[in-house]
Amino acid sequence: MKFTKTLLATGLLFASSSIAFAATNSTDIQINVTKDAYVNLIGTAVGSTNSFLTSDIDNKTVSLGTLGLESNSQGNCDMTFSSANGYQLKHTVSNAVLVNYEISYAGVTNSATTTNTVTQSCNTAASSLDLVSPALPAVVNAGTYSDTLTVTVVTQ
Amino acid sequence: MKLSAQRNKKNQHGLLALVSLILLLMHTQLQATATDSTSINIQVVHHPQQQKIKLTGSINSNNFRPFNIYKEAERHPPAIKLGTFGIHSNIRGKCQLGFTSTNQFRLKHSHITNRLARYQVSLDKKRIGIHNKLISQANCHFDSSTLELVILDSPIILKTDEAGYFWDTLMITVTAP
């Protein structure tokens, strides 16, 4: 009788062990590899300072260097042009206006009165950025006339 | 009771997954836009002391050759071409042209002192006027224009049997602004 009970207990123990072997668990491990998007303005015009004589720009088109884009984005980018003096060259002391000029880039004319956004591929080879000046006034006071052009690019 | 707890746990897991998905989308959206900017400085310097001006053209020559003014006046009345005249300069705008004459814009016979033929100067067919000092405006830089002498009196006054010649000396001064 005693033997029977022991055998039954052993049987129950095996059954219990069998249930324990069937237990399982799992988890998901998500792996994300990301690379920040970038776009860079390239070319000789980037961060440049361009100095001219009045005779250099009088009724002429002069180059401010080259400008292009490089990016890991395959789409288009919007390039926005703005001028600190509203596309006017102003005397550094008297603030007198020498001339209202235009900026020509990628076949688009940017000025105080025309479009100031150029949309093109985010990977565009550098091409000429030009300043277009009409004829200067008859009387020009001596001194330095300046303006700062800002170009901002944003991926679409 | 136990079943309800399991459902709540499942709901919590679902909510967590949804939030993670939204955060992931936002993260992706932020990374899709990139930007760059640059400043380009433009400076233009004006030095008035660098002004240069030079008279050009055939009348600027020192070996101005005399001509038979009577025949010229008959052939091409009333204007007689003196030659070409221009200004080469790095100055913009208008310069003042001043004309002065030894004989007050009259051709004077070398021997017959009272034989005078009044004339006028024209630049590209535009008469400058007749005064003791003629003043006109012109661009400070232009290529050769035609300077002509226009006889105001009858060409007959230039016809004389007396030997000699008619003469005057014309001086041109260019003044920059």
Interface residues (C-beta under 8 A of the other chain):
Chain A: N32 T34 K35 D36 A37 Y38 V39 N40 L41 A45 V46 G47 S48 T49 N50 S51 F52 L53 T54 S55 D56 I57 D58 L64 G65 S71 S73 L89 L98 L129 L131 A135 L136 P137 A138 V139 V140 N141 A142 G143 T144 Y145 S146 D147 T148 L149 T150 V151 T152 V153 V154 T155
Chain B: L24 H27 T28 Q31 A32 T33 A34 T35 D36 S37 T38 S39 I40 N41 I42 Q43 V44 V45 H46 H47 P48 Q49 Q50 N90 R92 G93 K94 P177
